[in-house]
């Protein structure tokens, strides 16, 4: 009896964690951006940003940047985290560089932006 209950509980937890990781987020992105192909939707859902993506794709993947700087046809988006306990300050940890609205490169450590998953 207990083994059956434990098996059902763990199966449910496994199923729900699978849905939470990619399923719900990916389906939400697919619904909002119907013209994007499945590969792009999966990358955006996994918060992966790479060269060739548009600013809309980056915004869907990472959210609104903490800073934007422009220089002619070039743009740089910065994503920051709060560091420090006593006097918290903003520290930029990830950057996305655009030319003509398309990603040309990224820099920094995207894994430090783990807080992003809390909002989905």
Secondary structure, DSSP 4 states (H G I P E B T S, - for coil): -HHHHHHHHHHHHHHHHHIIIIIHHHHHHHHH-TTS-HHHHHHHHTT---TT-BHHHHHHHH-S-SEEEEETTEEEEEEEEEE-SSS-EEEEEEEEEEETTEEEEEEE-GGGGGGGGGG-
